[in-house]
């Protein structure tokens, strides 16, 4: 048992970045509840956050399955490829997460809420199959990501329904869009890498698919939209624009240097932007 826990902890630290994901998801969930909540019970908060966190872990595990052959070819040193955790263990954990979340939500929450989780898990399963158009969809990376992001919208709708019994209004639409942009920006930031980090032919990063400068420009545009929208909606002080100026500087350095450290700066700046905006929305 100790060996199993040790192996999974190594996996989660390596592929799920659990020590980063936990605080990020807590803050993001608190923002959601603050904006759309109306005195949700403690049990609802626990169920909602547990399901929210389970969503991101389930995506990671399903991606390991979906990309196993691709990763075995281009990233043979990854945990699943070297046998740190087996495909069978992945399957068991995926089944456990789906079963527990669906049972808990279905038993303790009304269908008007739990139904959105069923829909989320169904859509994730369809994306595990890559909508049965893998050969056509996978080479179109931007479209591929946007199609994946539909599950985020469904999940956020579940959280909103769980946290508030009120009808849709401008606040709920705004917070849904903001959280979608946050998750999309993080997805972009983690897939901009240096040439040294991109195996020839892998084609699974935005920097490889679009080119370093266009990928950076795309990242900066999404960051600009997100920062500007949050500042306008939550009436944050003007200095929050300095986050975008920081992103511009980091992006320029990455394009010029093309080193692993400069691509890591893109990812770290993405996290900093999201955390600072979420803290601003909470305060």
C-alpha positions in Angstrom: 0.0 0.0 0.0 2.8 2.4 0.9 4.5 1.7 -2.5 1.2 2.3 -4.3 0.7 5.7 -2.5 4.3 6.7 -3.2 4.0 5.9 -6.9 0.7 7.8 -7.3 2.1 10.8 -5.3 5.1 10.9 -7.7 2.7 10.7 -10.7 0.4 13.4 -9.3 3.3 15.7 -8.6 4.8 15.2 -12.1 1.7 15.1 -14.4 -1.0 16.8 -12.3 1.1 19.4 -10.4 -1.1 18.7 -7.4 0.6 21.3 -5.1 -0.2 24.0 -7.7 -3.6 22.7 -8.8 -5.1 22.5 -5.3 -4.7 26.2 -4.4 -5.6 27.3 -7.9 -8.9 25.4 -7.9 -9.8 26.4 -4.3 -9.4 30.1 -5.3 -11.3 29.7 -8.5 -14.1 27.8 -6.8 -14.4 30.4 -4.1 -14.7 33.1 -6.8 -17.5 31.2 -8.5 -19.4 30.7 -5.2 -18.9 34.3 -4.2 -20.4 35.7 -7.4 -23.2 33.3 -8.0 -23.8 31.7 -4.6 -26.7 32.5 -2.3 -25.7 31.0 1.0 -25.0 27.5 -0.3 -24.9 24.8 2.5 -21.6 23.4 3.7 -22.3 20.0 2.1 -23.0 21.6 -1.2 -19.6 23.5 -1.1 -17.8 20.2 -0.3 -19.6 18.3 -3.1 -19.1 21.1 -5.5 -15.4 21.6 -4.9 -14.7 17.9 -4.8 -16.4 17.5 -8.2 -14.6 20.5 -9.6 -11.2 19.1 -8.6 -12.2 15.6 -9.8 -13.0 17.1 -13.2 -9.4 18.3 -13.7 -7.9 15.0 -12.4 -10.2 13.0 -14.7 -9.1 15.0 -17.7 -5.5 14.3 -16.9 -6.1 10.5 -16.5 -8.2 10.3 -19.7 -5.5 12.2 -21.6 -3.0 9.6 -20.4 -5.2 6.9 -22.0 -6.0 8.8 -25.1 -2.4 9.9 -25.8 -0.7 6.7 -24.7 0.7 5.7 -28.1 1.6 9.3 -29.0 3.4 9.8 -25.7 5.1 6.5 -26.0 6.6 7.6 -29.3 7.5 11.2 -28.5 7.7 11.3 -24.6 9.0 7.9 -23.6 10.2 9.2 -20.2 6.7 10.1 -18.9 5.4 8.3 -15.8 2.9 6.0 -17.5 5.4 5.2 -20.3 8.1 4.1 -17.8 5.6 2.1 -15.8 5.3 4.3 -12.6 1.6 3.7 -12.9 0.0 1.2 -15.2 -2.9 1.6 -17.7 -4.9 -0.8 -15.5 -4.4 1.4 -12.5 -5.5 4.4 -14.6 -8.7 2.6 -15.6 -9.5 1.7 -12.0 -9.0 5.3 -10.7 -11.1 6.7 -13.7 -13.9 4.3 -12.9 -13.7 5.2 -9.2 -13.8 9.0 -9.8 -16.8 8.7 -12.2 -18.7 6.3 -9.9 -18.2 8.3 -6.7 -19.0 11.7 -8.1 -22.0 10.6 -10.0 -23.5 8.6 -7.0 -22.8 11.4 -4.5 -24.3 14.1 -6.8 -27.3 12.0 -7.9 -28.2 11.0 -4.3 -27.7 14.3 -2.5 -28.5 16.9 -5.2 -31.6 17.5 -7.4 -31.6 16.3 -11.0 -31.5 19.9 -12.2 -28.0 20.1 -10.7 -26.6 16.6 -11.0 -27.9 16.3 -14.6 -25.2 18.8 -15.6 -22.5 16.6 -14.1 -23.8 13.6 -16.1 -23.7 15.8 -19.2 -20.1 16.9 -18.3 -18.9 13.3 -17.9 -20.7 12.2 -21.1 -19.0 15.0 -23.1 -15.6 14.1 -21.6 -16.1 10.5 -22.7 -16.9 11.7 -26.2 -13.7 13.7 -26.1 -11.9 10.6 -25.0 -13.0 9.1 -28.3 -12.1 12.4 -29.9 -15.7 12.7 -31.2 -14.9 9.7 -33.4 -13.1 12.0 -35.9 -9.6 11.7 -34.5 -7.7 11.7 -37.7 -9.5 14.9 -38.8 -9.7 16.7 -35.5 -6.2 16.1 -33.9 -4.2 17.9 -36.5 -6.3 21.1 -36.0 -4.9 21.9 -32.5 -6.7 25.2 -31.9 -10.1 23.7 -32.9 -9.2 20.6 -30.9 -8.7 22.7 -27.8 -11.9 24.8 -28.3 -13.9 21.6 -28.7 -12.4 20.3 -25.4 -13.3 23.6 -23.7 -17.0 22.9 -24.2 -16.8 20.5 -21.2 -15.5 23.5 -19.1 -18.7 25.4 -20.0 -20.9 22.5 -19.0 -18.9 22.0 -15.7 -19.1 25.7 -14.8 -22.9 25.5 -15.5 -23.1 22.6 -13.0 -21.2 24.7 -10.4 -23.4 27.7 -11.0 -26.6 25.6 -10.7 -25.2 24.0 -7.5 -24.3 27.4 -5.9 -27.4 29.3 -6.9 -31.0 28.6 -7.5 -31.6 31.9 -9.2 -32.0 32.3 -12.9 -29.3 33.2 -15.3 -28.3 36.9 -15.2 -25.4 39.1 -16.3 -23.3 38.1 -13.2 -23.5 34.4 -13.9 -22.8 34.8 -17.6 -19.8 37.1 -16.7 -18.3 34.7 -14.2 -18.8 31.7 -16.5 -16.9 33.6 -19.3 -14.1 34.7 -16.9 -13.5 31.2 -15.6 -13.6 29.7 -19.1 -11.0 32.3 -20.2 -8.8 31.5 -17.1 -8.8 27.8 -17.9 -8.2 28.5 -21.6 -5.3 30.8 -20.8 -3.7 28.1 -18.5 -4.1 25.6 -21.3 -2.3 27.9 -23.8 0.4 28.8 -21.3 1.3 25.2 -20.6 1.6 24.3 -24.3 4.1 27.0 -25.3 7.5 25.5 -25.2 11.0 26.0 -26.5 12.4 24.1 -29.5 14.5 22.0 -27.2 11.4 20.7 -25.4 9.4 19.8 -28.6 10.2 16.4 -30.1 10.3 16.6 -33.9 6.9 15.6 -35.3 5.0 15.6 -32.0 2.9 18.7 -33.0 1.1 18.8 -29.7 2.0 22.3 -28.6 0.8 25.7 -29.8 4.4 26.8 -30.3 5.0 23.9 -32.7 1.6 24.2 -34.4 1.5 28.0 -34.8 5.1 28.9 -34.5 6.7 30.6 -31.4 5.8 34.2 -32.2 2.1 33.5 -33.3 1.5 31.3 -30.3 2.9 34.0 -28.0 0.7 36.6 -29.7 -2.4 34.3 -29.3 -1.5 33.9 -25.6 -1.1 37.7 -25.1 -4.5 38.4 -26.8 -6.3 36.0 -24.5 -4.5 37.4 -21.5 -5.5 41.0 -22.6 -9.1 40.0 -23.0 -9.2 38.2 -19.7 -7.4 41.0 -17.7 -9.5 43.8 -19.3 -12.8 41.9 -18.8 -12.0 41.2 -15.1 -11.0 44.8 -14.5 -14.2 46.1 -16.1 -16.6 43.7 -14.4 -15.1 43.8 -10.9 -13.9 47.4 -11.1 -10.3 46.5 -10.1 -7.7 49.2 -9.8 -5.8 50.2 -12.9 -2.5 48.7 -11.8 -3.8 45.2 -12.7 -2.9 46.2 -16.3 0.7 45.7 -15.2 0.0 42.0 -15.4 -0.4 42.3 -19.1 2.7 44.4 -19.5 4.6 41.7 -17.6 3.2 39.1 -20.0 4.4 41.2 -23.0 7.9 41.3 -21.5 7.9 37.6 -20.8 6.6 36.8 -24.2 9.2 38.9 -26.0 11.9 37.2 -24.0 10.6 33.8 -24.9 10.4 34.6 -28.6 14.0 35.9 -28.6 15.6 33.4 -26.3 13.7 30.2 -27.2 15.0 28.3 -24.1 13.3 26.0 -21.6 13.6 28.7 -18.9 11.9 31.3 -21.1 9.0 28.9 -21.9 8.7 28.1 -18.2 8.4 31.8 -17.6 5.3 31.8 -19.9 3.7 29.1 -17.8 4.6 30.8 -14.5 3.4 34.2 -15.7 0.1 32.5 -16.8 -0.4 31.2 -13.2 0.5 34.5 -11.7 -2.0 36.4 -13.9 -4.8 34.0 -13.0 -4.0 34.0 -9.3 -3.8 37.8 -9.0 -7.1 38.2 -10.9 -8.8 35.6 -8.8 -7.6 37.2 -5.6 -8.8 40.6 -6.9 -12.2 39.2 -7.6 -12.4 37.7 -4.1 -11.4 40.9 -2.3 
